[in-house]
Amino acid sequence: MSGIKKLAGQTLWYGVPTITSRFLGYATNIFLFWLYKPSSTAAITQIYAVIPFLNIVFTYGLETSYFRFAQTTNKKHLYNLFMSSIIVSTILFTGILIWQSPQVAKLIDMQEHADYVRWMAWILFFDTLTVIPFAKLRQEGRPRRFAFIKVLNILTSVFLTVYFLGVCPKIAQHNPDSIFLKFYSPSIDIGYYIIANIVASIITLILLFKEFIDFKFEFEIDLWKKVMNYSYPLIIVGFGGMINELLSRLVYTRVVKLSHEEAQHQLGVFGANYKVAILITIFIQVFRMGAEPFFFNKSKDDDAKKTYARVMKFFVIVCCLMWLAIATNLSLIKYFAYGSNAKEYSEGLSIIPILSMGSVFLGIYYNLTIWYKLTNKTMYGAWITLAGAAITVILNIWWIPLFGYNGSAWATFVCYGFMMVISYILGQKYYLIPYAWKKLSAYIAIVVLLFLVHTLFVHFVPGLLLGTAFALVLILSFTAFILKIEKKEFEKMPVIGRYIK
C-alpha cells in the first residue's frame, strides 16, 4: 500500500494546481456565460478547441517519452536533448502559424477573427517551451514547485480576464480618461480572454527560469531517432484523442442543418454544457499528473501489476461518485453556472450525464494504456485511438444533422466506450493485470441505476430543494455501500483507514 500512498500524496500536490486552475477556469467561464449570450462565446469555444490539436504538433509526444527514456538514459543529457529539440521546433511552428493565420482562420470558419489565431500562436509558443521543464519537475517528484507555478498561472489569467472584461468597461463608462484604461480597448471585447492567457503563459515561462539556466544545447542524432520512434505513435494517439474530444465543436456549424445564427447559438450552448460535463476530467488530469511517472517508476517492482489493479479500483470508485454527484444535480448546476442566461444555456443539460460517463470511460482507458507504454507497443495505442477517431468522425457527421448536440454527446460516449473495451482486451493479452472488472462494472451500473431513480423522482416530485436532498441521499447511500464492500481495502489506506476500522 506504500506505493498507493506515495501516488496519493503526489496526486494531492498535482491536484492543488489542477483543481484550482480548473475551478477558477470554470469560474471564469461562468463569468463569460453571465456576461455574454451563447452566440458571443462561440468564437472562444472554437479557438480553445483548436489549441489542443496544435499542442500535439508542437510537443510531438516528448512529455511521455521523457518519462520513458529517463529510466535508461542520463537525465541531464536527456533533458538537454529534449529542450534543444523543442525550442527549435517551437520557433519554426509558431512562425508558420502566424504567417498562415488568415488561412487558418478561414479553415476554422473564423475569417473575422484572424487576430485570435495569431494570439493563439503565442499561447502555444510560450506553453510549449514549458512542457519539458514541467515534465522534469514531475519526473523528479517535485510537485510543490509544479503546483506553485501552475496556480500562479491561472490566478494571473483569471485576474486579467475579470479586469479587462468586468472592471474596465465600468471604469470606461464613468471615467474614460482613467489611467487604468491605458491598455484597454473596447473593440477587443471578449478577445481579452485570450490575451489574459498569453500574459499568464509568459509569467509561467519566467518562473521556470531555474530549469532554463540548467539547460545547455545538446543534440545526439541516434538517441533522438530512438525517441522519435517511440514518440510518433504517441502523436497519432494525441491527434486521435483530440479528434475524439474536440472535433464535434470544430465541425458543428458546418454539418448542422440550421441558419448561421442558430448554429452559433447551439455551438455556444453545446460548448458551455460540454465544459460542465467534463468536470470529471479535473480528477482524471490530476490523477494522470501523478500516475504517469509513478507507473513507470513502479514497473520494476514485483508487485507492480497488483498495484496497478488496486489503483484502477480506487480510480473507478471516485469517478462513480463524481458522476453520480454531477448527474443528479443538473438543476443546481444550471443556476450556478449560467445565472441570468440559464434559460438559453440549460437547453443542453441533457447531454451532461452522457458526456460525463464518456469521461469516466476515457479515464479508465488512460489507466489501461499503461500496458502498451511499458511494453513499447505504442503503435497499438495509435491504432486504438485512430479507430476511436474514425467512430467520432462518422457518428458526428451522421448524428449531428439528425439530433444536434445530443447526437454528438452519444458519439463521444460510444467512442470512449469502444476504446476502453478494446484496450482492456489487448492489455490482458500482452500485459496481464488482474483488474476486478466484474466488480467495477457493477459499480458503474449501480450509479447509472441510481441516476435513473433520481430522474423518476424529480419527474413526479418536482422542486429544486427536494431534488437536491434526494440526490444527497443517493450519493451517501452509494458511499456507504462502497465502504462496506471495500472495507478491507480502505482499512489499509493512510489516515482514512483508522476511521474505517
Secondary structure, 3 states (H helix, E strand, C coil): CHHHHHHHHHHHHHHHHHHHHHHHHHHHHHHHHHHCCHHHHHHHHHHHHHHHHHHHHHHCCHHHHHHHHCCCCCHHHHHHHHHHHHHHHHHHHHHHHHHCHHHHHHHCCCHHHHHHHHHHHHHHHHHHHCHHHHHHHHHCCCHHHHHHHHHHHHHHHHHHHHHHHHHHHHHHHHCCCCHHHCCCCCCCHHHHHHHHHHHHHHHHHHHCHHHHHCCCCCCCHHHHHHHHHHHHHHHHHHHHHHHHHHHHHHHHHHHCCCCHHHHHHHHHHHHHHHHHHCCHHHHHHHHHHHHHHHHHHHCCCCCHHHHHHHHHHHHHHHHHHHHHHHHCCHHHHHHHHHHHHHHHHHHHCCHHHHHHHHHHHHHHHHHHCHHHHHCCCHHHHHHHHHHHHHHHHHHHHHHHHHHCHHHHHHHHHHHHHHHHHHHHHHHHHHCCCCCCHHHHHHHHHHHHHHHHHHHHHHHHCCCHHHHHHHHHHHHHHHHHHHHHHCHHHHHCCCCHHHHHC
